[in-house]
Amino acid sequence: MRRQKVTFEPLVPGKVGMYVCGPTTYTSAHVGHAYSAISFDTIRRCLLFLGFDVRYVRNVTDVDDKIIKRANEIGQDPVALAAHFADEYNRDMARFNVLPPTVEPKVSGHIGEIITVIEKLVANGSAYTVAGDVYFSCETFAPYGKLSGQSLDELRAGERVAVDERKKSPADFALWKAAKPGEPSWDSPWGKGRPGWHIECSAMTVAHLGETFDLHGGGKDLIFPHHENEIAQSQGAHGHDTFARYWLHNGFLNFEGIKMSRSLGNVFDCSQIADAVGPEALRLFCVSHHYRSPVDFELEETRGPDGAVNGVRFRSLETADRRLEYFYTTLLRIDTFVAQGGDGGAGAVVPEAETLVPTCREAVADDFNAPIVMAALGESAKLANKLLDEGKGVAKDVKRRSLARIGKDMRAVGEALGILLDQPERYLAERRARLVKRLGIDTAAVEKLLADRTAARAAKDFTRADAIRGELTAMNIELFDTPKGTDWRVADAGSD
C-alpha cells in the first residue's frame, strides 16, 4: 500500500493473522498455482521461525463463473466439482511441503456471512440493487484505487471493466448475482442468487480474522480489481480506515518470459512436475527466488531418434534437484559421522558453524529474503564437507560438535523454507529411482557390476576392479563408500 519497506507491527504482539487468496477449483492446479502457494507458505514458515504464532487462513473459491461453466460442460454439480479439485489441490500442495492452513473456508459455507456484509453496504448507501443483482458503488469510497494506483477517473472510460448500462459507473462491481438457469443459487433479501467474486474474501476474513487483520497475500494479478475491491467493500461495510494492514504479492512464474496460464497453453500440472523431477525440487527452485520477483521457468524439448519432439525437460528443476542432492548427501555424511562418535558433548565449535541461524533470522526478517537463506545454507554445507574431508587443525571433539551443530541448524533453517524435511537416505533413494527410470538405467546390470567389483577387490584384482569402475562411469554411475559397503548414485541427471 505504501510502496516501501516498513516495520511489521502485528495488532497483537507475537501473533499474526494472515489471509491468502486460495484457488478457484475448477481444474487441476498447475505449477504457477504451486509457486504462489509455496511463496506464502514460506512467508508463514519464516514467521514461525521468527517466533510468531500465525493464524493462516487460505480460502477456496468453490462458487465462480469458471466452475459453473466447466460443470455444465461435463454435466456435474458445480459445488461437487469444486470440492473434487479442492481436495486434489490440497494433495498436490502437501507434496510440495505446503502446510495446511489453520482455516480453509469455502464460499459455499459462508453464504450467510456474505449476505450480512452486503446488507450493511446496501443499508449505508455503498451498494444498490438492480433486478436482483447488487452492485458496489465505487463513487461512495473516496480512496478507491489506492492499492493499485488507479483512479476512478481512469476507470470511468470502461477500459478495464465490462460496460453494463444498469450500473451507475463502469467501475461498479457485482456483490450478488441474480439466479440464472443451470447455476447454483441461495435465498437472499434480493431473491435467489449467488455471490460475486470479490465479496467472498471480505466475508471470510471477517469470519476468521476480524474486520481488521495483519497480512493479506495473493498474486500480483489480484491487486486489481480483486484486492482493490476487497478494500472498498470491507471498509465500506465496517467503517474502518484499514482492512488489511500489510499487503504482500508474489511475482509471476513465467515460461520464457510469459506468464504461465491455462489460456495460453503453457501449463504443467503439479502432479506432472512432482512425478518428473520430484516435488521438493520445485520447492527449492521457488525459495531460491524472492517472493516478489518474477521467475523464469526454463524448459527444453526432448526428441526421439527420429528427431520428433517427444517431451520436455524441466531444466530449472533439474538444477534444483542437483542442489537438493548435494544438501541431502551432506546431511547424510554429517549424520553418519556423528553417529559413529556422538555429538562431541558441550563445548566450543568452529566459529563459522555458529553463523547459519543468525544470518537466516536477519534475512527472513528483511522481507522474507529466502535467496539469502539459500546462500547461507550452501555455505554451511560447504563448511561441513570441508570438515569431513579435511578437518586439519581442528580437535576431534570440536569437529564433532561443529558438524552436529551444522546438521541441526541446516534442518532448522530448511524447515523455515519448507525443504530438507525428509530423511536423507529416503530422499536419495527416491531420487535415484526417478533418475534410473528417466534415464533407462539397468539397475540389475549395475548391481551385478558392483558385485563383480567387490569380488575383484577381495581377490586383489585391482586392474579388473578399476575396469569395472570405468564401465560404471560410462553408465553415469558414481560409486561411494558407506559404513555398509559400496553404494552408487546417478552421477549426472542427463543435464548440463
N, C-alpha and C positions, 0 to 999 in steps of 0.2 A: 504493500500500500504506500509506503514512504519512499520506495526506490533506494533504500540504503540499508546498510547493516546496522542493526540496533541490538541492545542488550535484551536478552529474553528474561522477562519477569512474569512468571505464571500468576494467575489470580490467587491461587492458594500455594504458598511456599512449599516446594518439594513435590507438588502434584501437577500433572499435565492432563488437560482434556484435549484430545486430538481427534479431528474428524477428517476422513479422506473419502472423496467420491470414488465409489467402487464400480464394478462392472454393470453394463446393461446386458443381461444374459439371454441372448437370442441365438448364439452360435458359440463354437469353441473359442477359447481365449488364444490370442496369438502372442508372439514374443514382445510386441510393443506393450500389450497389457501387462505382461510379466515385468517389463522394465519399470513401469510406474509402480506396480505393487512392491517390487524389490526396493525401489528408491525410498518409499515411505516406510516400509518395514525396517530398512536400515536406519532411518531417522528415529524411529521408535526404539530400536535396539540401542542406538547411541544415547538416547535419553536415559534408558535403563542403565547403561554403562556409567553414565554420569551420576546415577543415584536417584533419579526421579521415579516417582510412582506414576505410571502412564495409563490412563483410560483411553483406549484406542477404539474408535467407532468407524467402521467402514461399511457403507450401505450396499445393498443390492437393488438395482432398478429392475423390478420384475413386472412393471406396467409401463409400456412405452410403445410408440408407433412401430419401431422396428420389430419388436417382439410380436405385436399383433399381426403385422404383415407376414412374418415368417410362419407364425402358427396357422394363419389362414391358408397359406400356400401348401402346407403339408397336412392340413386338416386336424390339428391338435389344439387342445385348450391352451390359451396363451400363458396362463399362470403356471400350468404344469410344465410347459416347455421351458419357461424361465427357471423353474425350480430344478429341472434336469441339468441345465447348463450352469446354474449357480453351484450345484454340487460338483460338477466337473471342474469348474474354475477353482474351487477350494482344494480339490485333489491336486490339480496342477500346481497351485501356489505352494502347497505343502512340500512338493518335490523340490522346489527352489528355496526351501527353508524359510518361507514366509510364515510368521507366527499367525495363528488365528486371531481375529480381532476380539477385543473384550466383549463387544456387542456387534452383531451383524444384522441391523434392521432391514426389513424389506418394505417396499412401498405398499404392497397388498396388506401388510399387517399394521399399517399406520394411517389408514383412510380417515379414521375419526380425528386423529391429531391434525391431519392435513386440512380437513373441513373446518376445524376450530380456528386455525390460522387464517384461512380465507375469510371466515365470518368476521374476524377482527378487522381485516383490511376493508371489507365492504362497509362495515359499521362506521369506520373512521374516515371514509371517503377516499381511501387509497386504491380501491378497486371498484369496478362497475360490472353489471350484468348485461348480457345481450343474448336473448333467446336461449337461455340455459347454459351459455358459456359465461365465464367470469374472467375479466382481464385486470391486470395490474396497470394503474395509470402512472406512467413514469414521470409525468409532469408534476405529480404530487411529492416526488422525492428529489429535492434540490441537489443532493450530492451524487445523483446518478452519473456513472461514468468515472468515478474517482479511482476505481481499481484498474480499469482497462485504459484509462486516459482518453476515453472517447466522450464527447459531449453530446447532449441531446440535439443540439443544432446540426451536428454531423449526421445524426441518425434520422432526422426528420425527413430527409430525402428518400428514405426507404432503401438505401443501397445495400444494407446487410440484413434486412428483415423483409418477410413477405408482406405485400400490400393487402390489407383487408379493410374494405370500406366501412365495416362495422366498428372498427377501432377508432378511438379518439385521436390516437397518434400512432404512426408506424412503429414506434419503439415499444408500444404496449405489448405485453405478453400474456399468454393464457395461464391462468391459475387452475381453472376447471373447464373440462370439455364436455359438452352435452353428448349423451349416449348416441352411438351410431350402430347400425346393424353389424353383427359379427365382431363386436368389441365387448370386452368385459366392462361392467358398469356397477356403480353403487348408488344408493339413495343419498340425496343431499338436499339442502334447502332450495337448491336451484333446479331440482329434478335429477333424474338418473344421469350419471356421467362418470368421468374418471379424472384423476389429477393431471395437470400439466407437468412438464418435466422438472422445472426449477423448484416448484413449491415443495416437492418431496423432501429435499435436503434441509430446508428451513424447518419443516415439521419434525424431522428425525433428530436434528441437532438439539432442538428444544427438549425433546423427549428424553434424550440420553446424556446431554451435556449442559443444558440450561440455555437461557436466552443470550448469554454472552459466554464465550469459552476461549481457550488459549490458541490452538493451532488449527488451521484449515489447509488441507493439501489437495492437490489434483494436478493433472497435466496442464501444460500451458494453453492447450486448445480450449480449456474450460474457463479461462479468465473472462472471455466474452463469448456468448452472453450469460453462460450459466452462473458463474460466481458473481458477476455484476448484478444479476437478477436476484440471487440469494440475498445479497446485502440489502437491496432495495426493499424486498418484501419482508425480510426479517426485522429490519429496523422500522419499517413502516408499520408492522403489526405490533411490535412491543415497545416502541418509543424510545429505544436506547440509541446512544450515539455510536455504539460499537457492536458489531455482530461477532466476527472472529477477530481476535486481537493481533494475530500474525498470520500472514498468508505465505504458503510455500508452493511452488510449482516446479514440477520436474520437466527437463528438456525432452525433446523427441528422440526416439530411436529411429535413425534413418537408414535407408538402404541406398547406397551410392548417392547420398545427399538428399534423398527424397523420403519424406515421412512414410513410415510403414502404415498401410491401411488396406482393409479388405477391398475397398472400392478400386484401389489402384492395382490390385492383384499381386502385390509384392509381400505376401503374408506367409509366415511359417508358424504353424500351431505349436503350442507349448510342448505337447507330447512328442512332436517331431524333433524338436530341439533336444529335449531331455533324453530321448532314446538314442539319438545320433552321437552326441558328444558328452552326455551326462549333465544332469541338472545343475550341479554345483559349478560347472564351468560357466554357465550363463550368469550365475550369481556373482562369481568372481569378476567376470567381464563387466557387469553392471557397476559394482562397487569400486572398480578401478577408474571410474569417471565421477566427476562431481554431479550431484543430482540435478543441478540447474543447467548443466551443459548439454548441448545436442551431441549425440553419439552416432558415429557411422558404423554400421554393421556390415562387415566385409564378407562377401560370398565369392565362390568360384565355381563355374560349371565344370562338371566332370564328363568325360566322354569315353565311350566304349571303343573296342578295337576297330570298329567301322567308322569312328570319328563322330558318331551321333551323340548328342547330349543325353546322358542317362541319369543325371542327378546333380546335386550341388555339394560343395564342401563349405562348412562354416569356418572360414579361416580365422576370424576373430576368436571364435570359441576354441578352436584347436590351440591357439596361442595361450588362452586362459587355462585350458586343460593341462598343458605342459607346465604352467606355473603352479597349478594345484598339485601336480605330481611332485614337483620339487618341494613344496611345503610339506606334503604328507610323508614323503621319503625322509625329509629332515626330522619330522616328529617321530617317525619310526626309529630312526637312528638314535635320537635322544632317549626315547623310551627304552630301547634295548640296552643302551649304555647305563642308564640309571638303574634299571632292574638288576644289572649284574653286580652293582656295588652299593645300592642305596643312594639317597639324595645328598649325602655328604653332611647331613645334620645342620645345625645352626652355625652361622659364621659368615665370613665375607664372601663376596662373589666378585668376578671381574667387573669393573665399573660399567662397561658397555652393556652388561646383562641387566642393568637396572633402568635403562632408558626407555624401553618399549612402552610400558603403560603410561608414564608421564607424558611422553611425546604424543601418544594417541589421545589422551584426555584433552590435551591442548588443541589437537587437530579437530576432534569431533565437536569441541566447544566453539570452534570457529566455523559456524555454518556447516557443520557436519562434513568436514573435508576428508572424505574417505580415501581419496588418492594419496594423501599424506600418510594415512594409516597403512595403506598397502605398501608404500615405500619403506616405512619403518619395519613392517613385517619381513620384508625382503632383507633388510639389514640384519635383523635378528637371526634369520635363518642362515645368512652368510656367516655370522659370528659363530653360530652353533656348529656348522660344518668345519669351520676353521679350528675350533677347539677339539672337535672329534678327530680331524685329520692330522693336526699338528699338536697344539697344546703345549708347545715347548715353553719352559719358564713358568708354567702355571702348576701349582701344587695340586695333587690328585684330588684332595677334598674340596679345594676351591673350584676345580674343574667340574666336579660332580654337582656341587651346589649351583654353579653358574648354568650348567646345562638343564638341571631340574627347574631352575627359575625361568630360563628362556622357554622351555616347553610349556610350563604353566601359563606364562604371560602370553605366548602365542595363541594358546587356546582361548584365553580370556578376551583378548583383542579380536580374535577370529569370531567369537560369539557376538561381539558388538557389530560385526559386519555380516553375520549370518553364514560364515564359512568356517572350515576346519572343525566341523561338529561331528564328523564321522570318526570311526576307529581307523587309523592308518592302514592296518592290514586289510580291512574290508574294502576301504576305498580303492587301494591299489589293486586288489584282486578284481574288483568290478571294472576298473579302468582297463586292466589288461584284457579282460573278457570282451569289452567293447572294441578294443583295437584289433584283437585277434579276429573278431567277426568282420570288422570293416576291411581289414587288410587281407583276409582269407588265409591266415597263417594256420598251418597244420600242427596243432598242439601235440598230437601223438608223435609226429616226427621230431619235434623239439625235445620232448621228454626222452625219446629214445637216444637222441644225440647226447643229451645230458647224462644219461645212464652210461653210455659208451665212454664219455669223457671221464666220468668218475672212476670207471673201471680202468681206463688207461692211466690215470693218475695213480691209482692204487698199485698198478703194475710198474710204476715209474717209467711209463712210456710217454714222456712229456712231448715228444715230437707229435705223436698221434693226438694227444690232448690239445696241443696248440692248433693242430689242423682242424679239429672239431670246433674249437672256438671260432676259427676263421669261417667255417661253414655257417655257424650260427650268426656271426656278424653279418654275413652276406644276406641272411634272412631277416635283418633288422632286429636281431635278438641280442640283448646285452646281459651278461652274467654278473652276479654279485653274490658275495658270500654272506651267510647269516649264521647265527648260532645253531640253526637246524640243518645247515648244509648249503649247497649252492642253489640259488633261485635265479629266475630270469625275468626280464621285462622287455617290452617292445621299446627299442631304443629310439625309434623315430616313427611318429604317427603318420608318415607319408606327407608331411608338410614341409615348410621351408626350414 
